[in-house]
Amino acid sequence: MSTEIKQIPKEKFKFVQLDTSLHDVKFETKPVGYFKDAWLRFKRNKGSVVAASIILILLLYAIIVPFFSPYNTTFRDSYYHCTKPKSKFFSKFGFWDGTYKMTVNQQGYDYWAAITAPDKDGNIRSAIVKVLDKYEKTNAGRTNTYYDIILDSYLKVGYEYRFVTKEEYNNMLKYQEETGIQLLYPMVDTKKILVQGDANDANYWFEYDLKGRATRDANGNYIDIFLRDENGDYVYYVEKMGGNQYQVRVFYYDYFVYVHGREPCFLFGTDGYGQDIFSCLAVGARLSFVLSICVAIINFTIGTIYGAIEGYYGGWIDIILERISDILSGVPFIVTASLFQMHLASKVGVIGSLLFAFVLTGWLGTAYRVRTQFYRFKGQEYILAARTLGAKDSRLIFRHILPNSIGTIVTSSVLMIPGVIFTESSLSYLNIINLQSSTMTSVGTLLSNGQKYLSSDPHVIFFPAMFISLLMISFNIFGNGLRDAFNPSLRGAEE
């Protein structure tokens, strides 16, 4: 079999880059650095981006709210304890309006229905927002009437007795004239109250029988027992302490406006002490963030240096340092925190002793991961090549080995932040530490204080629990995204 070789004509050949000097060509695109490449890969992980956004929102909430909230940790109002959450905006649409449903008998219905007061426009406000149902039940041969009602937790406080000076009484009269809001209401003739224990309750201004049911007139209206003078006019104050003080009866919702200059409205409701949960949670979150970030930075620094020395040098250095780590890891954290609170808190404060407890053993996990990564990478060819070219130990550690380990290290350090917050919350919840004061609180303290209201007022514990749950979940997803973004072995894998 013969093969014919085709000849290509000489004219089809030509010289390329004839009389041109060849040299390296500059890249048209900008170089991508290590951190920029990590940021580009992190943005591709949508879940981590959403988690980072949630963390940022929670962080901004902790920073901004304490400066702009009308309430702070020093605010306490025992009359408004466990008040339901209310938003002025959403209350216009019939929810998040500070109301709740409850079932009452005839005595309870008469009591709540008697709490009414006009606003400055003359509109009557009532503690009972709506009656959902009225029905009868027979128990032990007795038939009782029950009501399903919606109660306003802000108006249900009703009337209260207050002691004021004569000057303040005159100021209250002046306030009524200027605003058109009735602040002072007739005093009650306590001699006509059947149950002696009800004499201090300013909401009992009506006649009632021994079963607590209101006595009504022919038109079905309440019969008042207000205090009157010789001319039959209402008495609005009673002198006390030789005339140095007046006892007056006020509608507390309007009295709150008079004292504070704003209507009571608590976005997350109030706790058992009458503190605004919205502002207290922000203050507690700010404390938790600052504490956890400080702990994470200190433990990251100690753990990275300690683990790098162990993993890089190995040998007897590694053996000695590992034994020290084993001893420290055997110390229970709760025991350490408890002992520090007992003996160190009096000298450096509660937060200082808690910081010492976290730092004493908190860096061990980071040191272990760094040590493992150094053992993994220090025998690689590129490390041997760099050492052959004369690279010093510090350069090998920080420029060649550590960047390959940064993904695991950063992940563990980031996850340390929610871990510290969760641990602090657990210690506060168990009353091992107490961060409650007039100017300070924590998420764990709010959780601890709210556990007794779990069945009756779940909002007291719901918002702190939701905050720490969102924080833990978001940090875990965010940490996984950082691990993948800072892993050099994944560079270009998504292309």
C-alpha positions in Angstrom: 0.0 0.0 0.0 1.5 3.2 -1.1 1.1 6.5 0.8 1.2 9.7 -1.2 2.8 12.6 0.7 1.3 15.9 -0.2 3.7 18.7 -0.5 2.6 22.1 1.0 3.6 25.0 -1.2 6.3 27.3 0.1 4.1 30.3 -0.4 1.7 29.3 2.4 4.4 29.7 5.1 5.2 33.0 6.7 7.2 34.3 9.6 5.4 35.3 12.8 6.7 38.2 14.9 9.5 38.8 12.4 11.9 41.5 13.6 10.0 41.7 17.0 11.6 41.3 20.4 9.7 38.9 22.6 9.1 39.6 26.3 6.6 38.9 29.1 3.2 40.3 28.5 1.5 42.2 31.4 -1.7 40.7 32.6 -4.8 42.6 31.5 -6.8 41.7 34.6 -6.0 42.8 38.1 -4.4 40.2 40.4 -6.7 38.6 43.0 -5.2 38.5 46.5 -5.8 35.8 49.1 -8.5 37.7 51.1 -10.2 39.1 48.0 -10.4 35.5 46.6 -11.9 34.4 49.9 -14.4 37.2 49.8 -15.5 36.3 46.2 -15.9 32.6 47.2 -17.8 33.6 50.4 -20.3 35.6 48.4 -21.2 32.6 46.3 -22.5 30.8 49.5 -25.9 32.4 49.8 -26.7 30.7 53.1 -23.6 32.1 54.7 -24.4 35.6 53.3 -27.9 35.5 54.8 -26.4 34.3 58.1 -23.9 37.1 58.1 -26.7 39.6 57.4 -28.6 38.3 60.4 -25.6 38.5 62.6 -25.0 42.1 61.5 -28.6 43.0 62.2 -28.4 41.6 65.7 -25.1 43.4 66.3 -26.5 46.7 65.1 -29.5 46.1 67.3 -27.2 45.6 70.3 -25.2 48.8 69.5 -27.9 51.2 68.4 -31.0 50.5 70.5 -29.5 51.4 73.9 -28.7 54.9 72.5 -32.1 55.6 71.0 -34.6 53.6 73.2 -36.7 55.8 75.5 -36.2 53.1 78.2 -33.0 51.7 79.8 -32.1 49.1 82.4 -32.8 51.5 85.2 -36.4 51.9 84.2 -38.8 49.8 86.2 -42.5 50.1 86.6 -44.1 47.5 88.9 -47.6 48.4 87.6 -46.6 47.4 84.1 -44.9 44.1 84.9 -45.3 41.3 82.3 -47.1 43.7 80.0 -47.7 42.3 76.5 -45.7 43.4 73.5 -47.2 46.4 71.6 -46.2 48.2 68.4 -48.0 51.4 67.6 -47.7 50.7 63.9 -49.0 47.1 63.9 -51.7 47.8 66.5 -53.5 49.7 63.8 -54.1 46.4 62.0 -55.3 44.6 65.0 -52.3 42.6 66.1 -49.2 43.2 68.2 -51.4 45.6 70.2 -50.7 44.6 73.8 -53.9 42.7 74.2 -54.6 39.1 75.2 -57.5 36.7 75.6 -58.7 35.4 79.0 -61.8 33.8 80.5 -63.4 35.4 83.5 -66.5 34.8 85.7 -69.1 37.4 86.4 -67.1 38.9 89.3 -64.0 39.3 87.0 -66.0 40.7 84.2 -67.6 43.4 86.4 -64.1 44.3 87.8 -62.5 44.7 84.3 -65.5 46.4 82.8 -65.4 49.1 85.5 -62.0 50.2 84.3 -62.9 52.9 81.8 -61.6 56.4 81.3 -62.0 59.1 78.6 -59.1 60.3 76.4 -58.6 64.0 75.5 -61.1 63.7 72.7 -63.8 62.3 75.0 -63.6 58.8 73.6 -64.1 56.1 76.3 -61.2 53.6 76.7 -61.9 50.3 78.4 -59.7 47.6 79.7 -62.0 45.1 78.0 -61.4 45.6 74.3 -63.9 43.0 73.2 -66.3 40.4 74.5 -65.8 37.3 72.4 -68.4 35.0 74.1 -70.7 34.8 77.0 -71.9 31.4 78.3 -73.0 29.5 81.4 -71.5 26.5 83.1 -72.9 24.3 85.9 -70.5 23.0 88.5 -71.5 21.2 91.7 -75.1 22.2 91.0 -74.3 25.9 90.6 -74.7 27.8 87.4 -72.1 30.5 86.8 -71.7 33.0 83.9 -68.4 33.2 82.1 -67.0 35.6 79.5 -64.3 35.2 76.9 -62.8 38.6 76.7 -59.8 40.4 75.1 -58.1 42.5 77.7 -55.7 45.5 77.1 -52.7 44.8 79.3 -51.9 48.6 79.3 -55.3 49.8 80.4 -56.0 46.9 82.8 -53.9 48.6 85.5 -56.8 51.0 85.8 -56.9 53.4 88.7 -54.2 53.8 91.4 -53.8 55.8 94.6 -50.8 58.2 94.6 -49.3 60.4 97.3 -48.3 63.8 96.0 -47.4 67.2 97.5 -49.7 70.2 97.3 -47.5 71.7 94.6 -47.6 68.6 92.5 -51.4 68.5 92.9 -51.6 72.0 91.5 -49.4 71.0 88.7 -51.7 68.1 87.9 -54.7 70.5 87.8 -52.8 72.7 85.4 -51.9 69.8 83.2 -55.6 68.8 83.0 -56.4 72.3 81.8 -53.6 72.5 79.2 -54.0 69.0 77.7 -57.7 68.3 78.2 -56.8 64.9 79.7 -58.5 64.1 83.0 -55.8 63.0 85.4 -57.5 63.2 88.8 -60.6 61.2 89.5 -63.0 61.2 92.5 -61.8 59.4 95.7 -63.6 56.3 96.8 -65.5 56.1 100.1 -63.6 53.0 101.5 -66.2 52.7 104.3 -68.7 51.4 101.7 -66.3 48.6 100.4 -67.5 45.3 101.8 -64.2 43.4 101.6 -61.5 45.1 103.7 -58.7 43.9 101.4 -60.2 45.7 98.4 -59.9 49.1 100.1 -56.4 49.7 98.7 -57.6 48.8 95.2 -58.7 52.0 93.5 -60.6 50.1 90.8 -63.3 49.2 93.3 -65.3 52.4 92.9 -68.7 50.7 92.6 -71.1 48.8 94.8 -70.9 45.0 94.8 -72.3 42.1 96.7 -70.4 39.6 98.9 -69.6 37.5 95.9 -67.9 40.4 94.2 -70.6 41.0 91.6 -71.5 44.6 90.8 -74.7 46.0 92.0 -76.4 47.9 89.1 -79.2 50.4 88.9 -82.4 50.1 86.9 -80.6 51.1 83.7 -77.9 48.5 84.3 -75.2 51.0 85.2 -72.7 50.8 88.0 -73.6 52.5 91.3 -70.6 54.6 92.4 -69.3 54.9 96.0 -67.3 58.1 95.4 -66.4 60.3 98.4 -68.5 63.5 98.5 -68.4 66.6 100.6 -71.2 68.4 102.4 -72.5 69.9 99.2 -72.6 66.5 97.4 -69.6 67.4 95.2 -66.9 64.8 94.5 -63.7 64.9 96.6 -60.6 64.6 94.5 -58.0 64.4 97.3 -57.6 63.4 100.9 -55.0 65.2 103.1 -52.4 63.0 104.7 -49.5 63.6 107.1 -51.1 66.7 108.6 -51.8 68.2 105.2 -48.3 67.9 103.9 -49.3 65.3 101.4 -52.4 64.6 99.3 -53.7 61.2 98.4 -55.2 61.3 94.9 -56.8 58.8 92.6 -55.5 58.7 89.0 -55.9 56.7 85.9 -52.5 55.2 85.7 -52.2 55.1 81.9 -52.6 58.9 81.7 -50.5 59.4 84.9 -47.7 57.5 83.1 -48.0 60.0 80.2 -47.9 62.9 82.7 -44.7 61.6 84.4 -42.7 60.4 81.4 -44.1 62.5 78.6 -45.0 59.6 76.4 -47.6 56.8 76.2 -46.5 53.4 77.6 -45.6 51.2 74.7 -43.1 48.3 75.0 -42.2 46.7 71.7 -41.2 43.3 73.3 -43.3 43.8 76.4 -42.0 44.0 79.9 -40.5 41.4 82.3 -41.5 40.6 85.9 -39.8 43.7 87.2 -41.5 46.0 84.8 -38.4 46.5 82.6 -38.6 47.0 78.9 -37.4 43.8 77.3 -36.6 45.5 74.0 -33.9 47.8 75.6 -32.7 45.3 78.2 -32.2 42.6 75.6 -30.1 45.1 73.5 -28.0 46.0 76.6 -27.5 42.3 77.4 -26.7 41.4 73.8 -24.1 44.2 73.7 -22.5 42.9 76.9 -22.5 39.3 75.5 -21.0 40.5 72.1 -18.2 42.5 73.8 -17.4 39.7 76.2 -17.4 36.9 73.5 -15.4 38.9 71.0 -12.7 39.7 73.5 -12.6 36.1 74.6 -12.4 34.9 71.0 -9.5 37.3 70.1 -7.5 36.4 73.2 -8.1 32.6 72.8 -7.3 32.9 69.0 -4.0 34.6 69.7 -2.9 32.2 72.5 -4.2 29.1 70.8 -2.6 30.0 67.4 0.9 30.7 68.9 0.7 27.7 71.2 -0.5 25.3 68.6 2.0 26.6 66.0 5.0 26.0 68.3 3.7 22.5 69.1 3.1 21.5 65.5 6.1 23.1 63.9 8.8 22.0 66.3 7.4 18.8 67.6 9.6 16.5 69.6 10.1 17.1 73.3 8.6 20.6 73.0 5.4 19.1 71.7 5.4 16.5 74.4 5.8 19.0 77.3 3.2 21.5 75.9 0.7 18.7 75.2 1.0 17.5 78.8 0.2 21.0 80.0 -2.8 21.1 77.7 -4.0 17.7 79.1 -3.8 19.0 82.6 -5.8 22.2 81.8 -8.4 20.3 79.7 -9.2 18.2 82.7 -10.3 21.1 84.7 -14.2 21.4 84.5 -15.2 24.8 83.3 -18.2 25.2 85.6 -16.0 24.5 88.6 -13.5 27.0 87.4 -16.2 29.7 86.8 -17.7 29.0 90.2 -14.4 29.3 92.0 -13.5 32.5 90.2 -16.8 34.0 91.0 -16.4 33.1 94.7 -12.8 34.3 95.2 -11.8 36.5 92.2 -15.0 38.5 91.5 -14.6 40.6 94.6 -11.3 41.9 93.3 -11.7 42.2 89.5 -15.5 42.2 89.2 -18.0 39.6 87.9 -17.1 40.2 84.2 -13.4 40.1 84.9 -13.5 36.8 86.7 -15.7 35.4 84.0 -13.2 36.6 81.4 -10.4 34.8 83.3 -12.5 31.6 83.4 -13.0 31.6 79.6 -9.4 32.3 78.8 -7.9 29.8 81.2 -9.0 26.8 79.0 -10.8 28.4 76.1 -7.7 28.4 73.8 -7.1 24.7 74.0 -9.4 23.8 71.1 -7.8 26.4 68.8 -4.3 25.1 69.8 -5.3 21.5 69.1 -6.6 22.4 65.6 -3.5 24.5 64.8 -1.2 21.8 65.9 -3.0 19.2 63.8 -2.8 21.5 60.7 0.9 22.1 61.2 1.6 18.4 61.4 -0.4 18.0 58.2 1.4 20.7 56.1 4.9 21.0 57.5 6.1 17.9 55.6 4.8 19.1 52.2 7.1 19.6 49.3 6.6 23.3 49.1 7.6 23.7 52.7 10.8 21.7 52.1 11.5 23.8 49.1 11.1 27.0 51.0 13.3 25.7 53.8 15.9 24.7 51.2 15.9 28.2 49.8 16.7 29.6 53.3 13.3 30.6 54.6 13.3 31.2 58.3 11.0 29.4 60.8 8.9 32.5 61.3 8.4 32.8 57.5 7.5 29.1 57.2 5.0 29.4 60.0 3.2 32.6 59.1 3.6 32.7 55.3 3.4 29.1 54.2 1.8 26.8 56.8 -0.6 29.1 58.7 -2.5 30.4 55.6 -3.3 26.8 54.7 -4.7 26.3 58.2 -6.6 29.6 58.4 -9.9 28.1 57.3 -10.1 25.7 60.2 -8.7 28.2 62.6 -11.1 31.0 61.6 -14.1 28.7 61.7 -13.3 27.6 65.3 -12.6 31.2 66.4 -15.9 32.5 64.9 -17.8 29.6 66.5 -16.2 30.5 69.8 -18.3 33.7 69.9 -21.7 32.1 70.1 -20.2 29.4 72.3 -19.1 32.1 74.8 -22.5 33.8 74.7 -24.3 30.4 75.1 -22.1 29.4 78.0 -22.5 32.8 79.7 -26.3 32.5 79.3 -26.2 29.0 80.8 -24.2 30.2 83.8 -26.6 33.1 84.3 -29.6 30.8 83.9 -28.2 28.5 86.5 -27.5 31.5 88.8 -23.8 30.6 89.0 -23.0 34.2 87.9 -25.2 37.2 88.4 -24.9 40.0 85.8 -28.1 41.7 86.9 -27.7 45.3 88.2 -29.3 48.7 87.8 -27.2 49.4 84.8 -26.3 46.0 83.4 -28.0 42.8 82.4 -27.3 39.8 80.0 -29.2 37.5 77.8 -28.8 34.7 80.2 -30.1 36.8 83.1 -33.2 37.6 81.0 -33.7 33.9 80.3 -33.3 33.1 84.0 -35.7 35.8 85.1 -38.3 34.7 82.5 -38.5 31.0 83.2 -41.1 31.4 85.9 -43.4 33.2 83.5 -43.1 30.6 80.8 -46.7 29.4 81.1 -48.5 32.7 82.0 -46.4 35.2 80.0 -44.2 33.4 77.5 -43.1 36.6 75.8 -40.8 37.4 78.7 -38.6 34.5 77.8 -39.5 34.2 74.1 -37.6 37.2 72.8 -34.3 36.4 74.6 -34.6 32.7 73.5 -35.3 33.7 69.9 -32.3 36.1 70.0 -29.8 33.5 71.2 -31.3 30.8 68.9 -30.9 33.0 65.8 -27.4 33.9 66.9 -26.3 30.3 67.3 -27.8 29.1 64.0 -26.5 32.1 62.1 -22.9 31.8 63.5 -22.8 28.1 62.6 -23.8 28.7 59.0 -21.5 31.8 58.8 -18.6 29.8 60.2 -19.0 27.0 57.6 -19.0 29.6 54.9 -15.8 31.2 56.3 -14.2 27.7 56.4 -14.8 27.1 52.8 -13.8 30.6 51.7 -10.5 30.6 53.5 -9.5 27.1 52.4 -6.8 27.6 49.6 -7.3 24.1 48.3 -10.8 25.1 47.1 -9.5 28.0 45.1 -10.9 27.8 41.6 -13.0 24.7 42.5 -16.2 26.6 41.8 -15.1 27.9 38.4 
